[in-house]
Structure formats: C-alpha cells, structure tokens
Amino acid sequence: MKSLEELKAIRDAMQGQIGLRNEHNDQIRVVVGMATCGIASGARPVLNTLFEAVQSKGLSNISVTQTGCIGLCQYEPIVEVLEPGKDKVTYVKVTPEKALEIVDKHLTHGRPVKEYTISEMVN
C-alpha cells in the first residue's frame, strides 16, 4: 500500500494532467479500437500509420490514441475522429491505406471520407 503522501502526490500529478487536457479543448482526437478483436483484424498497423502520418504532416492539434473494445467487432478495425463541436465520425474496416486517406482528406482538409464510415457500411 502506498503512503498517504505518495497517494496525494499521484492525485496532484493526475489533476495537473487533466487540467492540461482541458486547456487544449480544440484538440482533435483520433481513437483506434485496440481490443483483441481490433488487433486480430489489423488495428495495430492502422494505429501506427495514423500516428506516423499525423507526425510527418506536423498536425500538432491532433492526438492519436488507442482504446479498448468499441463494441462493433464485425466492423474492426475501427477509428473514431472526435472534433470539438462536431459529431463523432466512426470509420470501419480501416486499413493502413484507408488511414492515410483519412489523414489526408479528413484530418488535413476537414472532409470526412464518407464511404469508409459506419453510416455508409450499414446502409
């Protein structure tokens, strides 16, 4: 068990990080489902491609992160784009090639790639 002082220090550090996150409320979040189903479907190369493309283009207002199960296993790999003030865009059956197109069209130029979204897949 940690001492009370250690726990307070951890809490203070975490609160500082939460404050930093809230300061960047114009940040675009790109989230890749990395549960077992996502990884088995090829999510790791998609995550790596997204991260490398965002870095190489110098898109500093975009964070690429991973999450657990999104709950739509049959559509993996899944990538969600969350932009402040806009509806979430959910891309499904994403490949590294599609990921590059998403970075170019959606993240760089603000035009979602509708043919890769869940709404196009289920209709």
C-alpha positions in Angstrom: 0.0 0.0 0.0 1.2 3.4 -0.8 1.6 6.0 1.9 -0.9 8.8 2.1 1.8 11.3 0.9 2.5 9.2 -2.1 -1.2 8.9 -3.0 -1.6 12.7 -2.6 1.4 13.2 -4.9 -0.1 10.9 -7.5 -3.5 12.6 -7.3 -1.9 16.1 -7.7 0.1 14.9 -10.7 -3.1 13.4 -12.3 -5.1 16.6 -11.7 -2.3 18.5 -13.4 -2.6 16.3 -16.4 -6.4 16.6 -16.5 -6.0 20.4 -16.4 -3.6 20.3 -19.3 -6.1 18.2 -21.3 -8.9 20.7 -20.7 -6.7 23.6 -21.8 -6.5 22.0 -25.3 -10.2 21.8 -26.0 -9.6 22.5 -29.7 -7.7 19.2 -29.9 -8.9 16.6 -32.4 -8.8 13.1 -31.0 -8.3 10.1 -33.3 -9.1 6.9 -31.4 -8.3 3.4 -32.6 -10.1 0.3 -31.1 -7.3 -1.9 -29.9 -9.1 -4.7 -28.0 -8.4 -8.3 -29.1 -10.9 -8.1 -31.9 -9.3 -4.9 -33.3 -5.8 -6.2 -33.0 -6.8 -9.5 -34.7 -8.4 -7.5 -37.6 -5.3 -5.4 -38.2 -5.7 -2.3 -35.9 -2.0 -2.1 -34.9 -0.7 -1.2 -38.4 -3.7 1.2 -38.7 -2.7 2.9 -35.4 0.9 3.1 -36.4 0.1 4.5 -39.8 -2.2 7.2 -38.3 0.4 8.2 -35.7 3.2 8.4 -38.3 1.1 10.3 -40.8 -0.1 12.8 -38.2 3.5 13.3 -37.0 5.0 13.6 -40.5 2.4 16.2 -41.5 3.1 18.2 -38.3 -0.6 18.1 -37.2 0.1 19.2 -33.7 -3.7 19.8 -32.9 -4.4 16.0 -33.3 -3.8 13.3 -30.8 -3.8 9.6 -31.9 -4.7 7.3 -29.1 -6.0 3.8 -28.5 -8.9 2.4 -26.6 -10.4 -0.9 -25.7 -13.4 -2.5 -27.3 -15.7 -0.1 -29.1 -18.4 -2.8 -29.3 -18.7 -3.3 -33.1 -16.4 -6.2 -33.6 -17.6 -7.1 -37.0 -16.5 -3.7 -38.3 -12.9 -3.7 -36.9 -10.5 -2.1 -37.3 -12.5 1.0 -36.1 -11.2 4.5 -36.0 -13.2 7.3 -34.4 -12.5 11.0 -35.1 -13.7 13.4 -32.4 -13.6 17.1 -33.2 -14.8 19.7 -30.8 -18.2 21.0 -31.7 -18.8 18.3 -34.4 -20.4 14.9 -34.5 -18.1 11.9 -34.0 -17.1 10.2 -37.2 -16.7 6.4 -37.0 -14.6 4.8 -39.7 -14.9 1.0 -40.1 -12.8 -1.8 -41.7 -9.9 0.6 -41.8 -6.7 -0.4 -43.5 -3.4 1.4 -43.4 -4.1 2.7 -46.9 -7.5 4.0 -45.8 -5.9 5.5 -42.7 -3.6 7.6 -45.0 -6.6 8.8 -46.9 -8.4 9.7 -43.7 -5.4 11.7 -42.6 -5.1 13.5 -45.9 -8.8 14.2 -46.5 -10.4 14.4 -43.1 -7.7 15.5 -40.7 -5.8 17.8 -43.0 -8.6 19.2 -45.2 -11.6 18.7 -43.0 -13.5 16.5 -45.4 -14.6 13.2 -43.9 -14.3 10.2 -46.1 -17.9 9.2 -46.1 -17.5 5.9 -47.9 -15.4 4.5 -45.0 -17.9 5.5 -42.3 -20.2 3.2 -40.3 -23.3 5.0 -41.7 -22.3 4.0 -45.2 -21.4 0.5 -44.2 -24.7 -0.4 -42.5 -27.0 1.2 -45.2 
